[in-house]
Amino acid sequence: MPAASCIASVQLHGTGVLVRLCGEIDLATAPDVTAYLDTLSHAGSGELLIDLRQVEFMDGSGVRLLNRARARARGDGRLRLICTDPVTLRLLRHPSLHLWFEILDHLPPPTVPPRTAA
């Protein structure tokens, strides 16, 4: 488990990883979260789900770390966010930022690897 106080939990979710963030994602906490998410993308986790439902505040540093995680996942992974807070959603969907995150309002069922013919 990472040392960052705003990382509530990290667990496997099907073929991917679920990271639950909490508290304030800002200039003080974003570097630790970014470093941890970088280790996940370096480890080759397929899908990365970031749950923002317990986040109380997010500034531009938080948006930047999410954008970086998405860019790093493009190779062979996928990033999806779970968010229901209207203020955070407004920030993530602001048209002038051109972010286009895939945002869900609930935790989806775990993805399972496709079966191969025997």
C-alpha positions in Angstrom: 0.0 0.0 0.0 1.4 3.4 -0.9 2.2 6.0 1.7 0.0 8.7 0.2 -2.8 9.5 2.6 -5.3 10.1 -0.2 -5.1 6.5 -1.5 -7.8 4.7 0.4 -7.3 1.3 -1.1 -5.8 -0.6 -4.0 -7.2 -4.0 -5.0 -7.5 -6.3 -8.0 -10.7 -6.0 -9.9 -11.0 -8.7 -12.5 -8.1 -8.3 -14.9 -7.4 -4.8 -13.7 -6.7 -2.7 -10.6 -9.1 -0.6 -8.6 -7.6 2.5 -6.9 -9.9 4.3 -4.5 -8.8 7.9 -3.8 -10.1 10.0 -0.9 -9.6 13.4 0.7 -7.9 16.2 -1.2 -6.0 15.6 -4.4 -4.0 18.8 -4.7 -0.4 20.1 -5.1 0.6 18.5 -1.8 -0.8 15.0 -2.5 -0.7 14.6 -6.3 3.1 13.8 -6.6 2.7 10.6 -4.4 -0.4 9.5 -6.2 1.2 10.1 -9.6 4.3 8.1 -8.6 2.1 5.2 -7.4 -0.1 5.2 -10.5 3.1 5.3 -12.6 4.2 2.1 -10.9 0.9 0.4 -11.7 1.1 1.4 -15.4 4.8 0.2 -15.5 3.7 -3.1 -14.0 1.4 -3.6 -17.0 -1.9 -3.7 -15.2 -4.6 -4.0 -17.9 -7.5 -1.8 -16.8 -7.0 0.9 -14.2 -10.2 2.0 -12.4 -9.8 5.1 -10.3 -12.7 5.7 -7.9 -13.1 9.4 -7.0 -16.3 9.1 -5.0 -14.5 9.7 -1.7 -12.5 12.7 -3.0 -13.6 15.9 -1.3 -11.5 18.3 -3.3 -9.5 18.2 -6.5 -7.5 21.0 -8.1 -5.5 21.1 -11.4 -2.8 18.9 -10.0 -5.4 16.1 -9.6 -6.6 16.6 -13.2 -3.0 16.5 -14.4 -2.3 13.2 -12.6 -5.5 11.6 -14.1 -4.5 12.8 -17.6 -1.0 11.4 -17.1 -2.5 8.0 -16.0 -4.7 8.0 -19.0 -1.8 8.7 -21.3 0.3 5.9 -19.8 -2.6 3.5 -20.1 -3.1 4.0 -23.8 -0.4 1.5 -24.7 -2.1 -1.7 -23.7 -4.4 -0.6 -20.9 -7.5 1.3 -20.2 -8.3 4.0 -17.7 -11.9 4.6 -16.3 -12.9 6.9 -13.6 -15.8 6.5 -11.1 -17.2 9.9 -10.0 -20.5 11.2 -8.8 -19.6 14.6 -7.3 -21.0 17.4 -9.4 -18.1 19.8 -8.8 -15.5 17.2 -9.7 -17.5 16.1 -12.7 -17.8 19.7 -13.9 -14.0 20.0 -13.7 -13.3 16.7 -15.5 -15.9 17.5 -18.2 -15.0 21.2 -18.7 -15.0 21.6 -22.5 -12.0 23.9 -22.7 -9.8 21.2 -21.1 -10.5 18.7 -23.9 -10.0 15.7 -21.5 -12.7 13.3 -22.5 -12.3 10.8 -19.7 -14.4 7.7 -19.6 -16.5 8.4 -16.4 -18.8 6.0 -14.7 -21.2 6.6 -11.8 -20.8 3.1 -10.2 -18.3 0.3 -9.9 -18.6 -1.9 -13.0 -18.4 -5.7 -12.7 -14.9 -7.1 -12.9 -13.6 -7.8 -16.4 -12.6 -11.3 -17.0 -10.1 -12.6 -19.6 -11.5 -14.1 -22.7 -11.6 -17.9 -22.8 -9.4 -19.7 -25.2 -10.5 -22.8 -27.1 -9.1 -26.0 -25.7 
